[in-house]
Amino acid sequence: MKIFPPALTLSLLAMVLAASQLISSKDEASLNPSMPMQQSYELRCRGGSLRFNSTPGSTSSSGEQMMNVTIDFAAGTQGAGARTPILTPGQCSWVDRGFRPGEPTQIRLEMVYFAQQQQALHGSPVDRTPTAAERYPDAQNVPQYLSSSDHYWSFWVYNTSNGYLQSTTHRYFKPLKTLPGDKVRIPPPVRPGNVNESF
C-alpha cells in the first residue's frame, strides 16, 4: 500500500471540494429525485402559417450556437387526433382536446442553430433536402420545413403561466395515410426526451 504525503492529500482534497462547489443549483435539482419535474404534453402543429422568430442564445458545451426560438400559432378548436390531425395551416392543438380560452398560443424553446456543424467541419455532405429537418432539426431548417402546410411537428410543452408554452422536446410528425376500411394499429405515445436531445 502506498502512502501519499500529507501535502498531496490536502491538495487532492482541496481540488475535490472546489469541484463540488462548481455544481450549479440547476444540476443539483436534476440530480435530486425529490424535486418535481414539470409534466409536458404533446402539442401538434401544422405548417403553413406559423410565425417563427429566433435570437442568439447560449453556446452549448460542444461549442454549438443555440438559438432562442418563439413560434406563434393559431389555437386549434378541437383535438389534433391520434391518426390524422384536424388542423388548418398554422394551427396547433393538443392531441386530445382543443384549446381553452386563455391558454397561450406561443411556444418557446432553445434549438441548435445548425445541426450539421460536425458534417460541415469534416467535409462530409450536408443534407439540404426539403426534409432535412426530419433528420437534423435546427433553427434554420425547421421553419423552412414548416412553411409547408403538408408538414406537421409535435412539441412537448408545459404552460409556464407567463403567457407562453415551454417546449421540452420536439420532433416531426407524419399523419397516417389510410384508405377507407383499413384497420390501423396506433403506436403508443412517445415519451418526451431531454430538452437538448438530438433525434
C-alpha positions, 0 to 999 in steps of 0.5 A: 500500500502506498502512502501519499504525503500529507501535502498531496492529500490536502491538495487532492482534497482541496481540488475535490471540494472546489469541484463540488462547489462548481455544481450549479443549483440547476444540476443539483435539482436534476440530480435530486429525485425529490424535486418535481419535474414539470409534466409536458404534453404533446402539442401538434402543429401544422405548417403553413402559417406559423410565425417563427422568430429566433435570437442568439442564445447560449453556446452549448458545451460542444461549442454549438450556437443555440438559438432562442426560438418563439413560434406563434400559432393559431389555437386549434378548436378541437383535438389534433387526433391520434391518426390524422390531425384536424388542423388548418395551416398554422394551427396547433392543438393538443392531441386530445382536446382543443384549446381553452380560452386563455391558454397561450398560443406561443411556444418557446424553446432553445434549438441548435442553430445548425445541426450539421456543424460536425458534417460541415467541419469534416467535409462530409455532405450536408443534407439540404433536402426539403426534409432535412429537418426530419433528420437534423432539426435546427433553427434554420431548417425547421421553419423552412420545413414548416412553411409547408402546410403538408408538414406537421411537428409535435412539441412537448410543452408545459404552460409556464403561466407567463403567457407562453408554452415551454417546449421540452422536446420536439420532433416531426410528425407524419399523419397516417395515410389510410384508405377507407376500411383499413384497420390501423394499429396506433403506436403508443405515445412517445415519451418526451426526451431531454430538452437538448436531445438530438433525434 
